[in-house]
Every structure is written in C-alpha cells, then in structure tokens.
Amino acid sequence: MVRIYNSILIALVFNISWSQNELNLISAISDKNKVVFSCENNTKISLEFLDSKNIKFWYAPEGNFNRNNESFAVINENFHANYAITVNESASVYEIFTDDLRVMVYKSPFKIQIFNKYQRLLLGDDDSRPYTVEGTKIKAYKKLRNDEHFFGLGEKTGSLDRRGNSFIMWNSDKPCYSDREDPLYKSIPFFMSSYNYGIFFDNTYKTTFDFGKESKDYFSFSAPNGAFIYYFMYGKDYKEIIKSYTELTGKPIMPPNWAFGWAQSRGLLTNEELTMDIAKQYRERNIPCDIIYQDIGWVDGLQNFKWHKDRYDNPKKMLSDLAENGFKVIVSQDPVVSQATIEQWQEANSNDYFAIDKRSGKSYDMPWPWGGNAGVVDFTKPEVANWWGKLQQQPINDGVKGFWTDMGEPAWSNEESTDRLQMKHHLGMHDEIHNVYGLTWDKVVTEQFEKHNPNQRVFQMTRAAYSGLQRYTFGWSGDSGNGEDVTSGWKNLANQIPLGLSAGLGLIPFWTTDISGYCGDITNYDEFSELYIRWLQFGVFNPLSRAHHEGNNAVEPWLFGPETEQIAKQCIELKYQLHPYTYTLAREAYDTGIPIMRALVLEFPNDENVYGIDDQFMLGKDILIAPIIKEGATKRMLYLPEGNWIDYNSPEKMYSGEQTIEYPVSLKTIPMFVKFGAIISKMPIMQYINQIEHAPVIFEIFPSEKPSAFELYEDDGTTNNYKRNIFSKTRIESHGSTSLLEISLFENQNNLFKTEKRNYVLQIHLPSKPKKILLNNAKLKPTTLSKINEDVNSNFNDSGFNYSSENQILTIRIPDSKQKTIISITK
C-alpha cells in the first residue's frame, strides 16, 4: 500500500511538472502597462511594464497574484507615470511593443521571448520548458547562448563571470570561507548578462541560480516557495542596468565623510586602556586614522548596550578625549538577547519581542557563539523598533558614532541548521524571513538612529543582508582569511577582489574586506608581514578600509616591523590624499548606484578580454589598480584596456591599451595606472578627515590632446542634507594641443552649501618646461615649490608656478575665487 501511494504521489508531481512544460495560452487581458495571460490549469502570467525597458514578471501556477508579504527590496515600480504599451495579436502570438523592446508571447506552447528594437534576442524561455512546478517549488528556464556571460549576485566567491556555476541564496555564517564556498552572508538575487539585460528575482526563500552548470543549453533560477516574481531590466550597458536596479530597490545612503578614512579593529579590542593606547600610537607615529572599532565584548551583557564595567572606567570621557584627537568609535551590535542578561531578556520575552518556536509557542531558544543561549529579536514586529532604538541610543548619547551589525544571518543558522526553520516571526516562518532577517534589523537600526538623531548621517556596516540593504547600511565581507595557517591566506586575499567587485555590482558600493583577513592566529609577525602588506595594498582602495583580525591578534601596522610600518603608512596616506576623488565617487554611487570599486566590465563592457579578469579593478573611471596577490612576487602580469595609460608610480612611463604587460614590482609597489586626460582631485595628507581647515584642493592632471573634465563634489560630510541636494560642485576641464594646454576652473555651483576659503594647487604632468603661463590673460610668475606650499592654508592672495624638470611636474597655486578661472599654458 505504501509503495502504491508513493507511486501515485510521484505521478502527481510528475504530471504537475509536465503540465507546466506544455502550457498553452488561452486568453490575454491588457490594461495600459500590464498584460495578464491565462493558460491551462488556471496558470496566469502577468507582465507589467515599468517603462520601455523594465518589466515585472509574475508567474502564478494557481492563478492567484498574492504574496505573504510585500517586497522587502522593491520600493518603486512607477518608473514612468501613466506608461502604456502596444499589444498586437495574431493567430499564434501576442506582440508587445515599447520604444525599446519587442516582447513575443507564443500561444502554443506558451513561451516568451524578449527582443530589442533591432530584433536581437535578449532573453528567451527555454523551448522545451519555460517553467516547471513541483508542489510549491517553481523553476524558470532560459536560453543560454554560447557566448553569454553573467555577472552579479552580490558577495559570492569564485570568478566574477558566473557562467558554468550554480549558487544558493541562504545567508550563512561561514568563518574562514574558501575561495569557492557558497552560500555566504548576503543574498542579492540580482545578476546581469552580457546580452544587455539584468534579472532581479524578488523571492526571499532559499532560491537557486544555475548559469549553465546543469546544461549548456539553458540557465535557470528557482524558489522552493513564495510568489515567483522577477524583474527584467534592459540597458545599453551594465551601468544602465544597475541604474534601473537602483531605481527599483532604492539609492545607497552615503557614509559620513570620515568613514572613508582608515579604521582599526580587532576581536578583543574591547577595553578602554587598549583603545587609548592604539589611538596614541597612531598619532605619535603620524599614521592617519579616523575610526577605532569595539567588538562585541564592549557590552556588559548581550545585547543591552551598556559598557562593560570591568573594561571601561569612564567611557564618556574616553569617547570625548578620542574625539578631540580626531577619532570616531564604532561599536558592535548582535541581534539577540542572552538569557544571562536577565533584566533585558525578561523584558523582551514578556513583550513577545523574540521570534517564537512554533512547536512550543515560547521564545525560540537560540544557541549563540558567546553569552549562552539567547532570544532572537524579531525585527519584523513593529513594536520592537522603538524598544531597540532607545537601547542603541544609549552609547550614541555617550559619543559613539555608529554601529556594525554582526551575526545577522542569524549566526550559525546555516543550511544544515534545520531546527532554525521552526522559528516563527511576526511576518512569517523562518524559511521566508531568514534571508531578510539582517535587512529588517538594519532597517530598524538606521530608522531609529535617524529618529533620535535628526538629520545626522548614520554609520552602519553589516555582515548579513538582502537586496535593498543599500538604503540602510554598508557592507563588509565577513570572516575571510585562512584559519588553519594565517600565512597561507593568499587565495583568500585573491578571492576578496572579485567578491568585493561583485558586491559593488549588487549595489553595495560602500564595502570593505577585513584587512589582514579575519581568521588565523598570528604567531610570527615577520612571516605574516608580506601577506599583511599585500592585503593592505588592496584594502586601502576599499571605500571603507578596516584592519581587523580575530581574537587578540593585533594588526596595527607598527607590529610588523619598521619596513612594514613605513609601507603601510605610505599606503594609508595615499588613501587620504585621494579622499576628494573617492568622496566624489561616493556621490555618484548615491545618484546612480555605480560603485566606487568597479569591475573592468563596468567601464569596458565591449572588451571581452576583461570578462575573465578577477584581480584588477577601476577606482572610478580613471584609475586602474592591479593588486599583488602572489607570494614573493617580483613581477605582475596585468591587462590594460582600451585607451592610453600612465604608470602612476612612474608617470614618465606610458602604455597603449588593449595589451597585457609584465610589470616589475617590489614589496612596496601597488601597480596603479591612470588614463590619459585624467583629472584626479586630492588633498594634503591629514591624520584624520577635516583635520586641516582651509586645506587646498589639489588637482593632479594628466593632460591629453582630447578634452577631459572632472566635477569635484563636496558637502558638509555629516548630515543628510545631501539627500536634499545641498552640496557644491566645481568643474575643471582640460583642453590640450601640441602647443597649448588650457585648464578651466568653473564657477562654483553650490546649492545652499558654500565651500570655505582655500587655494587650488594644480599638479600638471608635462614633459618639458612651459614657455608661458597666463592666469585669466595675466602672466603668472614663477616661484619656488616651498613658496607654493608656504601658508597654503591661510594665505589666499598669492599665485605662482613652479616646474620641476626632475619630476616633470608643473605646479600652479591660485586662490579659489569661486568664479570661472582660465589658465593658459604655452608649451
């Protein structure tokens, strides 16, 4: 009898799946921007056009367009008000036309193909089966072309090009993860194809993506439960697709300007004496630093937001003293309350603030890595927000500047931890909420911070998240490094590059690796120093650069010896010098979603040579970085894309693009190239952001005969006024010829934000001394380099130039008049 029953059950499942393979379309109803197709077996498919390039698909095998919860990620589907489409019907097909797309919906068997207006197939259903249904599981199959490449899915290990691999979305705590391990901490079900489209699969369950691993003829994505909704986004390039995804899921908030400085942390950096000593060492050694982190041990009880009395004598005074010296302190949060923290646990338990164990109806008893068993705070419950907001405000009132939200998977809730599926949250069972648990927490943290600190810019960096996180938080890549042997973490370092670039493609523009790698005991600092340097040389170009390591393994630069300290100091100083350039890119990320660290495919989408490059990236559009990721390297093979390139370390060396070169390196070398024509905004080296008042703006110019431009972005750096477009922009242009170079600084475009008095310093790379220099048609006088740098922060009346034949750099100093200024240089 059991065998007969099982056979019947298998047959039913098979028939359900088979019936979806052979779907036939019965009818269609269209209304303005939406078409609903009715098929056999009550199946319905909705196509809703957000505009001429973006479509929302909803596949409903039972004919009901219902979902348990509104989207956690999507906040805007109104791309084009009152948008309308054209629908034509023939005997075998429906055709839907927009200005950019032609969508063909075949009646029998049912399938959909999307073409651009030039009749090039962008995305097509697999001919044999567009969808399969097995119980609550739905799977979509799409045509896979031989030359198709895929990028995205956020923080995932492996190569940037996802083709030939499969991936799972299930936020997982994976300490010391390998370069091929999946899943990891974040779930970003958004990817892009080299055929000019992107897909966002808006399903929070344990979704899977297969980019040709199962078959070379199709790729697929599936969900075990929930509404089967995905968004198709067409664009001329990856940047345009990311802009659509940003419009769909929201702009990334900007960090405070000091967040782009250097940050120091360690697992047991959890006491006042150590914190003050680290701060003292940084300032005495003149190594720039803005942020010192405190890990979870800073609290008296998990998670009551009270300072540990045995570790902090006077936390308010500590924070005040640090602030006077330019340091900001960030503290850790965990999303649980330990049962040992009796008063808080009882309060939360009595108010039903914890996730419930559906078997007992009581608060779920979660084993936690420290602090003993705990209750899991249910951030999907509205009443929790104000309670948590008041608690987290306590250290903010003391002077803390922000949080890093750790362990939000929640920790130890990996694929094998099936008991966690018994948790019931206010908005649903854990299989639906798991991937968005961290997102709901980060939403509460930011909204409550802004409620208690009006118009102040939040700093919040998270480990676990889902699409939409950019509206509330920033990201870091979790517990990287080799836990078995810290000195053997070269593969772990190498993997952080494509992982970070993929994070940027998934709308996590403000990101960092744990510089040094989190995992592994450091028993010999000399042996580890080379890997530490190489990790740092990559990490200083992360938007948020944090040195961090587990336990009491300290990774301050001076611990590795004088040579390493000096190399680290120079790298960190370079990060600070590039701050105005990076901060301008931060505004671009806010406006467009385009990350600061960019995979080469973003800037060179038509160059197939860059598809397989995982170890180089662009910093903005003008700077190329090729970190060293091999032990004992004396040379580096690297690819220069289209264009002409200047070696930033030796500007007299120039290279043509679309070639691979062998580049010599030493321990202190960071291979770094800039485009011909690039204009890089810089600032003087400071020990912390905004240390020097009235500091000059430095423009380093690599002139070419083609016109080039840069627009410097500035705001107050700490408030949310940037969201109201209160900022300043200054445009600088360079126009060159064989005999003349003209530099134009345009009138400062400010919207209620006025820049301070200051000077401009132009560093122009020229192979020979110019014959004549005019400033607004008046002859500019030569002077010494020391005179140019003298009182540059206080004297705003003097102008002059100096040419160094040795460095082949023309340095010009002029006051920032806030008006249009033209500098004419006769070569």
N, C-alpha and C positions, 0 to 999 in steps of 0.2 A: 504493500500500500504506500509506504514512504517513497519507494522508487517511482511508482506511478505518479504520485503527487509532484515529486521533483521534476519528472519529465514534462508534466503539464505546465509547471511553473516556468521551466526553461523555454518551452514552446511559446508561452505567452510573452515572455520577454523578447524572444526572437521575433515574434510577429509584430510586437510594438516597434522594435528597431527597424524591421523590414518595411513596415508600413510607412515610416518616415522617409526611408530611402526612395520610395516610389510615390511620393506626394504628387497629386495633381491639383492644379488650381481650379477653383470653382467660380469665384467672383472677386471683384475688387471694388472698393469704395474709396473715392478720393475727396479731399476737402482742403483747399488751399495748399498747405505744405506737407500734407500727410496722405498716405495711401495705406489702406488695410486690405490685405489679401486673405481670403478664406479658402482653405484647402479641405481635402477629405479628412475624415476622422476628427473634425472640429478644430484642426490646427489653423492658427492665424499668424500672420507675419505682418508687422507694422513697419513702414518706412517713413520716418519723419525727417524732413529736410530742414536743418537749422539755417542753412543758406545754400548758395550754389555749389559749395564744396564739401559740406559736412552733413552726414546722415546718421540718424539714430535708428538702429535695427532692434526690433523686439520679436523674438521667436517664442510663441506661446502654443505648445503642443496640445493644450486642453482648451485653447481659445479664450483664456482669461488674461487680460493685461493687468495683473495685480502683483504686488510685491509686499513682503513683510514690512520693509522699511523704505522710506525714501532714500535716494542715493546719499551715501556718506561722502562721496567725492565730488559729484557734479553739482555745481551751484548756478549754472547758467546754460539754458538751452535756447535762449532768444538771441541768436546771433544777428538776425535780420528781421526787424519788425514787419509784420504782415507779409512775410515771404510767401510766394506762390510758385507752383510748379506747373508744367505742361505734361499731361498724360494722354498718350495715344494708344488705342487698342487695335490689334489685328487678330487674325484667326488663331495664331499660335503664340503671340507675345504681347505684353504691355511694354511700352516705351515711355520712360520718364525723362524729360529734358530739363536741364538747367543751363545757365550760361557757360558752365564749365564741365558738366557731366552728362553722359547718356547712360541711363540705367535700363537694362533689358531684363524683364521678368518673364521667363518662359512658363507656359501653362502646363505642358505635359511632356516629360515630367517637370515638376517645378524646380527652377534654379534661377539664380540671379547673377548677372554679370555687369560690372561697372566699367565704363569706358570714359576716357577723357573726350573732349570735343574734337580731337583729331583721330578718334576711333582706335586709340591704343588701349588695350585691355589693362586695367589697373588691378582689379580684384574680381575673381570669378569663383563661384561654387564648384566644387568637385563634380564632375559629370555623373559619377555613379551614386553619390550620396551627399547631398548638401548638409544634411543633419541626420544624426541618429539619436534615438531616445531609448533609454533603458531605465524604467522606473522614473526616478526624479533626475537622473543624470542625462544631460544634453551635451552633444558634441557637434561642433561645426567643422566641416572640411572645406578647404580652399585649394584652388590650383596652385601648384608650385612650379615656377619656371626654372630652367637650368641655370640661369644667370641671376636669380633673385637672391638678395641678401637682406638680413634682418638685424635691427639694432634696437636696444631698449630693455624693458623690464626692470629698470632701476638697478639697485645694488645686487648684481648677480656675478658669480665667479666665472672664470673662463674667458674666452675671447670676446671682443666687442661684437663681432659678427656671430649671431646666434644660429645661423644655418647649420643643420645637422645635429642639433642638440635639443633636448627637452628640459622643461623647467616646471617647478611646482611653486604655487603661492601658498605658503603656510609659515607665518612669522615664527622663527625658530632661534633658540639660544644656542649658538654653535661656537663655543670658545675654541680659539686656535684653529679655525677652519682652514681647510686645504684650498688649493687654487682651483679645485673642481667641485667643491661641496655645494649641495643645494638641497633644500632651501636655506636662506639666511634670514636676517632680522626683519626685512621690509618686503612688502608686497606692492609692486607697482605694475599692474596688468596692462601696460601700455607699451606698444612697440611700433616701429616704423620699418617700411620696406623700401628697397632701392627702386621700386616701381611707383614711388611718389605718393604713397598713402600711409596712414597710420591707423592703428586699431586700439581703442580703449575698451577693454572687456569689463564692464561695470558689474562685477559679481564678487561678493566678499567671501564666498566659500572657498574650499581648497581647490582652486582652479589649476588647470594644467595647460601647458603650451608645448607643442611639438613642431619644430621647424624643419621637418624632413628627416628626422631620425627614424621614424616608423616606416616611412615610404618616401622615395624620391619624387613621387608624383603629386603629393599634396602636403600641406601643413594643416594643423588643427589646433583648436582650443576647446576646452570643455569645462563643465562645472557639475559637481555632484548634486546640487540642489539650487534653489533660488531662481529668480527671474533671469532669463537669458537675454541680456541687453548688452549690445556693443555699439560703439560709435566708429564710423568710418570718417577719416579726415584726409582730404586730398590737398596737396600743396606742390608748388613748383620745386621745392627742396625741403630738406629736413627742418630748417628754421621755420618755414611757414607752417609745417605740420605741428611743430612744438607750440607755435603761437595759437593755433586752434585748440590744442590740448589745454593751454593756459587759459584761454577764454572759457573753456568748458569747466575746468576744475579750480580756477582762481589764481590770482597773482601770488608770487612768493614774497612774503614780507621781507623787508630789508633789515639786516642786523644793525646794531649801533656801529658807528664808525670805528670805535676802539676794538670791536670784535675781529677786525681784520689785522690786528696786531698779533704778537706771539703770545702763546699760552703755555703754562707749565702745570703738570699734574702728575700724580702717581696714586696707586691704590690706597696706600696708607698715609697719604697727605691729609691727615685728619686731626691736626693739633696746632695750637697757636704758636708754640715755640718754633716748630719746623717751618711753618708758613712764613713767619717773620724772618727767619734765617735765610730762606730761599730768596725772599724779596731783597734782603740786604745784599746778598751775594750778586744778584743781577745788577743792582745799581752800582756796587763797588767795582764790578768788572766791566761796566759800561756795555752790557749786552741788553738790547731793547727787550722789554716785556711789558705787556698790558694786563694779563689775566693770570690769576692763580686759582686753580680748582681745588675744591674739597670733596673727597669721595664720601661714600655713604656713611662711614664711621663718624662723620661730624655730628650726627644726631645722638641725642640721649636715648631715644627709643625709636624703633622703626614703625611708622613714619610720623613722628609727632612734631617735627620741625623745631625741636628745642636743642640748643647747643649741649654737647656732651660736657658735663661739668668737670670731669677729670682731665679734659683735654684743652679746654679753653677757659682761661682765667677771666678775661674781660673781652668778650667777642666784639662788643660795640666799639671799644677803644681800638682793638686790633684792626677792625674794618676802617675806622676813621684814620688811623695812622697810615694804613696802606693807601687809602685814597689820596692822602696828602702827597704821597710819593708816586702817584700815577697808577696804582694797581687797582684792578677790579677783581672781586671774588665771586666765583660761580660755585654753587653747591648742588649736590646730587639730590634727586628725588627717586624713591621707589613707589610703585602703585599699590602698596599693601600696608596693612597694619598688623604688626606682630601681636600674638595673643599675650606675649610677655609685657607689652606696653598696655597695661591693664586698663587704665582710665580711658584712653582713646579707643581701645578695642571695644570696650563695653558701650561707649557712646555710639560708635558706628554700628555695632551689632544690634543695639536696641532700636536704632532708627532705620534698620534694613538698608544700610549703605553698602553692604557687601553682596557679591554675587552669591546666588543660592545653589546649594546642592539639591538637584531636583528629586533625588532619592529620599532625602530626609526632610526637606523643606527648611533646613537650617543653613547658616552661612557656610560656604564651601571652605573646607579645611585645607589650605594650600601649603605644602612643604616649601620652605624658602631657603635659599642658599645661606642666609645668615638671619639671626634674630628668632629662629624657631618657626613653628607653624604660624600661618598668618591668614587674615581675611583679605580677599581680593576686592579692592574698592570698585564698585560698579559705577563707572563714569557715564554710562548711558542713562542713569537715573537723574532726572533734573535736580532733585533736591541735594544731590551730592556736591554740585558745583560751588554753591556759596559756602558750604562747610569746608571744603578743601581750599577754597580761595582765602578764607580767613586764616587757616593754618599756615599756608605758604607765605602769607603776607608778613608773618612774624619775622623771619630773617631778612626780608626786604626792608622792613622798618628799621632793622639793625644796621643796614648798609650793604647787604648782599645785592649784587647787580643782576642776578639771573639764575637759571637752573639748567642742569642737564638731566633729562628724564631717562632713567636707566631701567633695564629689565622689563620693558613694557610689552614683551611678547604675549602674555607674561612669562617670565623666566621659567625654564625647564618644561614649558608646555610645547614640546616638540612633537613630531609625528607619532612617535612611539608612546607618548603620554596620553593614551586614550581616555584615562579617567577624567581628564580635564573637560572632556565633552559632556560630562554630567553637570557642568556649571550652567546655570540659568541667569541671564542678565535681564535687566528691565526691558530691553528692546529685542531680546531673542535668546535662543540657545547658543552655546559657545561655538558650535561649528559655523554659525553665521557671523558671530561677533569677533571671533578670535583675531582675524586679520586686521580689524579696525579697532581693536581694544586700545592699542597705543595711540591711534589717531584721536579717539574720544577723550583720552587722558590729556593729550597735548592741547586739544581744543579748550578743555576746562582750564588748564594752566595759563594759556595765553589770554583767554577772555577774562579770567578773574584777575590776572595781572593788570590788564588794561582797565578793568573796573576800579581797582584800588589805586592805580597809579595813572590817572587820566593823561592821555597824550604822550606818555612815556613809551619809548621803543622797547619791546621785550627782547631779552636774550633767552632763547630756549633751544637746546640742542638735544636731539632724540636718537634712540637706537632702533626702536621698533615703530613701524608706521605703515600707512596705506596711502594710496593716491589721494591727493588733497592736503597732505601734510604741510605743503609749502605755505599754506595760509596761516599756519600757526608756529612753525618750528623749522629748525635747521637739522642737518644730519651728520652723524659720523658712522664709520664702518664697523664698529664693534670690536670684538676681541681678536684682532689679527696677530700674526706672528707665529713662530714655531715654539710650541710649549715644551717639546722634548729637548731641543737644543737651540737656544736663542741665537747662536752664531750661524745656524743653518737656515735662517729665515729668508734667504734670497728669493726663493719662489714666492713666498708670502708677500714680500715687498713688490715684486714684479706684478703680482695679481692685483695689488691695490690700485695700479694705474688704470687698467680697463674698468675695474669695479667703480672707481671714482668718476671716470668719464661716463659710464653708463648711468650712474646716479644723476649726473647732470642732464643726460638725455631724458631722464624720467622726472624732470622738474624738481631736482634737489640741487639748486645752484650753489647753495652755501653749505659746504661739506668739508670734512677733514678725515684723514686717517689718524690712527694713534701713532704718532711719530715715535719710532723705535720698535713698533709692534708691541701689542699689549702683553703677549704671552712669553713665558720663559724666564727662568731665573738668570740673572746676570752675575756670573761667578768670576769672570775675568774681563774687566773693562777694556784692557788693551786688545784682546781678541775680538771683542764686540764692536770696537770703535769704527772700523771700516763700514760695517753694515749700518751702524748708527748714523754716520755721516751721509751715506747714500740715501737712507730713509729721510733724513732731514733735508737733503738737497731736493728731494721730491716734495716733501711736506711743506716747505716754505711757499710753494706755489699753490697749495690748497687755500681756498678762500679763508677758512678758519683753521689756523695752524696750531695744533695742540700736541705737545710731547707728553706721552702718558705710558705707563707700564704698570704691570700688576704688582700687588703686594707692596713691599717696601723696597722694590727695585727702583732706585733713583735714576733718572735720566736727564739731570741737569747737565749742560754742556761741559762744565769745568771738571766733571768727574772722570772724563775720558782722557785727560792729559792736555798739556798746553797746545799741541798741534791741533787736536780735535776742537778744543775750545776756540781757537782762533778761526778755524774754518767755519765752525758753527756761527760764530759772531758775525763774520762777513756775510754768510747766507741770510741770517736774520736781518741784518742791516739792509740787504738788498730788498727784502720783503717790505721794510718800512719805506725805503726810497720809492718803491713802486706803488705805494698806497694810493695816491691820487688816481693813477691809472686803474688800479683794481676797484676802487670805490666808484669810479665812473662806470665800469662794467657791472657793478652791483645794481646801479640804477637801470641799466639796460636789461638786466635779469628781471628786475621788478616789472618793467614795462612789457617785456616780450616773452619771458621765460627762458631766454637763451642763456646758458650757463657761462660762468667765468672761465673755468677749465673746459676746453672744448675738444671733443674727439675730432680728428682731422676730417672726418666725413662731413662735419657741420660746415666747415669753411671750404672744403674742396669736394663737394658731392659728386662731381662728374669724373673724378680721378679714381679709377678702380684700383690703383696701386695702394690707396690708403685704406681700403676695406679691411685688410688683414693686419693693419698696424695697431698694436695694442700698447706700445711702450713709448709713444710720443703724444704730445698734445699741444694745442694752441692756448695761449693765455690771451683771451680776446682774439681779435683778428690779425694782430700784427706781430706777436711774439710766439716763437716755436720753442718748446722745451723737450729735450730728449734725455731723461734721467738715466744715470748709470745704475744698472741692476745686475751686473755680473761681478763676482768677487775677483779682486786683483786686476781689474780692467785697466789696460793701457791704451785702448782704442775703442771707438764706438761706431758701429755701422748705423747710419741713420738716413732717412729719406727726406729730401727737400721737395715739397710740392711745387706746383706751377708758380712762376714768378722769379724774382731775383732776391737773394738773401745775403744779409750781412752777419758775420760772426760777431756776436755781442761782446765776446771776450777779447777779440782782436778785430776791431772794426775796419782795419785796412784790408781784411780778407773778405772777398765777395764770391758768391756762388750763384750759378744759374740753377733754376729749379728743374723738377721732373727728373731727378737723378738721386742715386744712392751714393753717399760719400763715406769714406773712412776718416773718422775724426779722432785725433790723438787726445788722450785725457790723462790727468793726474788725479790724485785724491781730492784736490780742491776744485776740480773742474765740473761745472754744470754746462753741458752743451746747450747753447741758447742762441737763437737766431732771430733777426728782425727783418721784416720786409723792407725793400727799397721804398722810400717815401714815408715810412712810419714816423709818427709823432707820438712820443711817449711822455706822459705827464709824470713828474716825480716831485719829491720833497726832500729837504735835508734829513739826514739821519737824526732820529729822535729816540729818546729812551722809552717814550710812550706816545701814543697818538695825541696830538694837540699840545705837546709839551711846550713848544716854542710859539709864542704869539707873533703875529705878523710875519710868519715864515714865508720865504719866497716860493712862488710856483716855478718849478723848473720844467722846461720843455726840451727833451732830447730829440733832435731832428736828424733823420737820415734821408737827406733830400734826393729826389729823383727828378727827371725831367717831366714826369707826369704829375698833374696836380694831386695833392693829398690834403687831408684835413683830420682834425681831432676836435671833439667838443668836450671840454672839461666840465664834469658835473660836481656841484657842491651843495650841501645843505647843512643844517645845524648838527646833524650826526646823531642826535639822541632822542628826538621827538618823532611823533607820527605825522608831522607836518608834510613830510614828503608825499603822503597819500593824498594831500590836498594840493599837490603840485607847488609847494612853497620851496623854491630852490633857486639856484643860479647856474647858468651855463655860459661858458666862454669858448667861443670857436676860434681855432687857429688854423690857418691854411698855408700851404707851401706850394709855390709855383716856380718851377725851375726851367732853365735853358742852358745851353752851352756857355753863355756869357753872363747870365743874370739869374739871381735867386731872389724871389720876393716872398717875405713872410708877412702875413696879415693877421693881426690880433683884432678881433671884432669887439664891438661894444658889448659890455657885459649884459646878458639877458637875464634879468632877475625878476622873480615873481615873489615879492614881499620878503626875499632873503637877500641881504646885501653882504658882499664879502668885505673883509677888513682891509685896511691899508696894507700894501705889500709891494714887493718888487717882482718882476718877471726876470728869470735867468734863462737864456736860451743857449743850449749846448748843441752846436750845429757841426756835423761831421763834414769837413771839407778837405780835399786832398792838398790844397795849396792856399797860401795866404791871399785873402781878397784884396783887390785893388782899392776899393772904395765902399763905404757903408753909409747909407742915408737913413735917418730916422725921421719919418714924415717930411722928407725932402731936405732935411738939415743934416749936415755932415756930423757923423758920430765920431768921437775922439777915442784914440787908443789909450789903454791903461794897463796896469798890471793885474794879474789874476788875484793877487792878495787884496788889491783895492776893490775889485769887483765883489769879493767876499766880505770885505770890511763893512761893519754896521749894516749889513744887508737886511736885518730885521728891524731897523729903527730909522734909517735914512731913506726917504722915499723921493728924493730930489735928483740924485745923481744918475747919470747914464754913462756907458762906455763899453768898449770891447777889447778883447784880448785874443790873439791867435797863437796857439801852441803848435809849432812845427813838429815837435816830437810826437804829440798825440793826435795831430791833425784835427783839432777841435777849435772852432770859433766860439768863444763865449761872449754873450752880449747881456748886459744888465740894463733894464729900463724900468721906470716906475709903472705900476698898474694904474693907468689913468681912468679905467672903466670906459674908455672911448676907443674908437677904432684907431689902430696904430699900424703903420706900414713900414717895414724895414726892407730896404733895397740893397742887395749885396752884389757888387760887380766883381766877377771872378777874375 
